[in-house]
Amino acid sequence: MCLGIPAKVIEIKEDNTGKVDYLGTKIKVNFSLIDDIKVGDYVILHAGFAISKLDEKEVEETLSLLKDFIENK
């Protein structure tokens, strides 16, 4: 099973790699599949690649659903 959990971009290097904050864990990521990525954006990851950029509303909804799920488990 794969969950699409938003990860916040915290570093971008010139070679289209960088780091994201994934629920408190810093992960190395390749950003070459997404245009106009910047620090502070939220992305969805798959196999070390950022595959989708999210807007703030999507991030808030997703994190709220995950929080509700964990609290009501």
Buried (B, 14 or more C-beta within 10 A) or exposed (E): EEEEEBBBBBEBEEEBBBBBBBEEEEBEBBBEBBEEBEEEBBBBBEEEBBEBBBEEEBBEEBBEEBEEEEEEE
